[in-house]
C-alpha cells in the first residue's frame, strides 16, 4: 500500500492548474510555465475523482443495508478500499504556453483505509413483523499516513478525517423480511501537502489538496445463517481543490484549481458470519458524471471505475 500511495502522491504533485482549461483553474505565469500548469491541472482532475471513489465507494457501513434497531445497538468495521484506476504517463513538459496533446495511462490501484461506525438511536415504529423509521447515526474515519519515498513526499496536515451521516430504516430486517434503508453521509480526505522533483530539475508542490465527498444510498440486507447478503445503489458528489507552485526550466508559476463531479454507484457484498465478527467483501462500480481537462487521455478521466472493499465488522 505504501508504494501505491507514493505513486499516487507523485501523480498528484503534478496536479496543479492550467490557463484556459475552464472551471476554476488559474496560472500566474502562463507565458513561460503554462504547459506545466496545464499538465498539472489535468493530473489533478484525472486522479482526484479516483480518490473520491476510494473514500466514498460502497456501503456507508461495511455490509450493512438495514438500521440497527435502536440504542444501544452498534457496529464498527475496519476496511480497506481499492479502486481499479489509471495514472497518466507524462513523457514531457514543455516551457512556454500550453499545448494540448494525448497522454497514455498505466493501470494503478488507488487504496484507502477507513473505519466505519454506526450507533442505533431509535427503533422506529412497529409494523407487523417488522419496524419502520428506525434511525442510526453513522460515520467513518479516513486515515492517510505521512510518506517520504522515491523523491516524493506526502504530508497530511491531519492524519485522519471524520465523516458523519444518518441512516433511516424503511424496513428493519426480520426472520421473514430483508432490511431496507436509506442513508446520507459526508466523508473527506485529510487535507494533504505534496512535493516532488523530476530528473530534469522541475519541481512540483501542492498545498491544501482537499477532496470532500457527499453520498446517498438505498440499501438492502438479509442474513442467511452463516452468510449475509447486501446490496445498494446511490449517488456520490466529489468536490476537490488545491493550490501550489511549479518550476520548469527555471520558470515558476503559482496555481489554484477546484472542480466537482457527480457519479452513480452500485454495489453488492457477501459476509461470512463468525462467532464474534463478520468478514465482508464488497464489489461495486461508479459511472457517469464528467470533468473537463485541457489534454486528452487514452482512458478518460470520467471513465467508469470498479472498486472493492474488504474488512471485518463487529456489531451488537
C-alpha positions, 0 to 999 in steps of 0.5 A, spaced: 500 500 500 505 504 501 508 504 494 501 505 491 500 511 495 507 514 493 505 513 486 499 516 487 502 522 491 507 523 485 501 523 480 498 528 484 504 533 485 503 534 478 496 536 479 496 543 479 492 548 474 492 550 467 490 557 463 484 556 459 482 549 461 475 552 464 472 551 471 476 554 476 483 553 474 488 559 474 496 560 472 500 566 474 505 565 469 502 562 463 507 565 458 513 561 460 510 555 465 503 554 462 504 547 459 506 545 466 500 548 469 496 545 464 499 538 465 498 539 472 491 541 472 489 535 468 493 530 473 489 533 478 482 532 475 484 525 472 486 522 479 482 526 484 475 523 482 479 516 483 480 518 490 473 520 491 471 513 489 476 510 494 473 514 500 466 514 498 465 507 494 460 502 497 456 501 503 456 507 508 457 501 513 461 495 511 455 490 509 450 493 512 443 495 508 438 495 514 438 500 521 440 497 527 434 497 531 435 502 536 440 504 542 444 501 544 445 497 538 452 498 534 457 496 529 464 498 527 468 495 521 475 496 519 476 496 511 480 497 506 478 500 499 481 499 492 479 502 486 481 499 479 484 506 476 489 509 471 495 514 472 497 518 466 504 517 463 507 524 462 513 523 457 514 531 457 513 538 459 514 543 455 516 551 457 512 556 454 504 556 453 500 550 453 499 545 448 494 540 448 496 533 446 494 525 448 497 522 454 497 514 455 495 511 462 498 505 466 493 501 470 494 503 478 490 501 484 488 507 488 487 504 496 484 507 502 483 505 509 477 507 513 473 505 519 466 505 519 461 506 525 454 506 526 450 507 533 442 505 533 438 511 536 431 509 535 427 503 533 422 506 529 415 504 529 412 497 529 409 494 523 407 487 523 413 483 523 417 488 522 419 496 524 419 502 520 423 509 521 428 506 525 434 511 525 442 510 526 447 515 526 453 513 522 460 515 520 467 513 518 474 515 519 479 516 513 486 515 515 492 517 510 499 516 513 505 521 512 510 518 506 517 520 504 519 515 498 522 515 491 523 523 491 516 524 493 513 526 499 506 526 502 504 530 508 497 530 511 496 536 515 491 531 519 492 524 519 485 522 519 478 525 517 471 524 520 465 523 516 458 523 519 451 521 516 444 518 518 441 512 516 433 511 516 430 504 516 424 503 511 424 496 513 428 493 519 430 486 517 426 480 520 426 472 520 421 473 514 423 480 511 430 483 508 432 490 511 431 496 507 434 503 508 436 509 506 442 513 508 446 520 507 453 521 509 459 526 508 466 523 508 473 527 506 480 526 505 485 529 510 487 535 507 494 533 504 501 537 502 505 534 496 512 535 493 516 532 488 522 533 483 523 530 476 530 528 473 530 534 469 530 539 475 522 541 475 519 541 481 512 540 483 508 542 490 501 542 492 498 545 498 491 544 501 489 538 496 482 537 499 477 532 496 470 532 500 465 527 498 457 527 499 453 520 498 446 517 498 444 510 498 438 505 498 440 499 501 438 492 502 440 486 507 438 479 509 442 474 513 442 467 511 445 463 517 452 463 516 452 468 510 449 475 509 447 478 503 447 486 501 446 490 496 445 498 494 445 503 489 446 511 490 449 517 488 456 520 490 458 528 489 466 529 489 468 536 490 476 537 490 481 543 490 488 545 491 493 550 490 501 550 489 507 552 485 511 549 479 518 550 476 520 548 469 526 550 466 527 555 471 520 558 470 515 558 476 508 559 476 503 559 482 496 555 481 489 554 484 484 549 481 477 546 484 472 542 480 466 537 482 463 531 479 457 527 480 457 519 479 452 513 480 454 507 484 452 500 485 454 495 489 453 488 492 457 484 498 457 477 501 459 476 509 461 470 512 458 470 519 463 468 525 462 467 532 464 474 534 465 478 527 463 478 520 468 478 514 465 482 508 467 483 501 464 488 497 464 489 489 461 495 486 462 500 480 461 508 479 459 511 472 457 517 469 458 524 471 464 528 467 470 533 468 473 537 463 481 537 462 485 541 457 489 534 454 486 528 452 487 521 455 487 514 452 482 512 458 478 518 460 478 521 466 470 520 467 471 513 465 467 508 469 471 505 475 470 498 479 472 498 486 472 493 492 472 493 499 474 488 504 474 488 512 471 485 518 465 488 522 463 487 529 456 489 531 451 488 537 
